[in-house]
Amino acid sequence: MSYNPIDFPVKVNLDKCIADKGCTVCINACPLDVLAIDLSTGKAVMKYDECWFCLPCEKDCPTQAIHVDIPYLLR
């Protein structure tokens, strides 16, 4: 299944993501289970927009491939 991450707050830099090599740190760190492996690319992706902007996916990513766009009013 391929996901369309347009307008999702969690952005994954596919060049930096090493999920295709077995890394699942961001997926395991997310308390809402909104991240998954995109089977078409083997990379991490946000599967649905339910982010709480808690940031463990971004903070724990070993390659800094994850960026969470926090809305202006929540900063």
C-alpha positions as CSV (number, residue, x, y, z in Angstrom):
1,M,0.0,0.0,0.0
2,S,1.3,3.4,-0.9
3,Y,0.4,6.5,1.1
4,N,0.1,10.1,-0.1
5,P,1.8,12.3,2.5
6,I,0.6,15.6,1.0
7,D,-0.1,18.2,3.8
8,F,0.8,15.8,6.6
9,P,2.9,17.5,9.4
10,V,5.5,14.7,9.5
11,K,7.9,15.0,6.6
12,V,10.3,12.2,5.8
13,N,13.5,13.0,3.9
14,L,13.7,9.9,1.7
15,D,17.3,10.4,1.0
16,K,18.2,10.3,4.7
17,C,15.6,7.6,5.8
18,I,17.2,4.2,6.4
19,A,13.9,2.3,7.1
20,D,14.6,0.2,4.0
21,K,17.7,-1.0,5.8
22,G,15.6,-2.1,8.9
23,C,15.4,1.0,10.9
24,T,12.0,1.5,12.7
25,V,13.0,4.0,15.4
26,C,10.5,6.7,14.3
27,I,7.7,4.1,14.0
28,N,8.4,2.7,17.4
29,A,8.7,6.1,19.0
30,C,5.3,7.4,17.8
31,P,2.7,7.0,20.6
32,L,-0.2,7.3,18.1
33,D,1.1,4.7,15.7
34,V,0.7,7.1,12.7
35,L,4.0,6.2,11.0
36,A,4.5,3.1,8.8
37,I,6.7,1.7,6.1
38,D,5.6,2.6,2.6
39,L,5.8,-0.7,0.8
40,S,6.5,0.9,-2.5
41,T,9.7,2.7,-1.3
42,G,10.6,0.9,1.9
43,K,10.8,4.2,3.7
44,A,8.9,5.7,6.6
45,V,5.8,7.6,5.9
46,M,2.9,9.2,7.9
47,K,-0.1,6.9,7.2
48,Y,-2.7,9.3,8.5
49,D,-2.9,12.8,9.9
50,E,-3.4,12.4,13.7
51,C,-0.1,13.9,14.9
52,W,0.1,15.4,18.4
53,F,3.3,17.2,17.6
54,C,5.0,15.4,20.5
55,L,8.3,15.1,18.5
56,P,9.8,11.7,19.6
57,C,9.9,10.6,15.9
58,E,12.0,13.7,15.0
59,K,14.2,13.6,18.1
60,D,15.0,9.9,18.0
61,C,15.6,9.5,14.3
62,P,19.3,8.5,13.9
63,T,19.7,10.2,10.5
64,Q,17.6,13.3,11.1
65,A,15.3,12.2,8.3
66,I,12.1,13.2,10.1
67,H,10.8,16.8,10.4
68,V,7.6,17.7,12.1
69,D,6.0,20.9,10.9
70,I,4.4,22.4,14.0
71,P,1.5,24.8,13.1
72,Y,2.2,28.4,14.0
73,L,-0.5,28.6,16.6
74,L,1.0,25.6,18.5
75,R,4.6,26.9,18.7
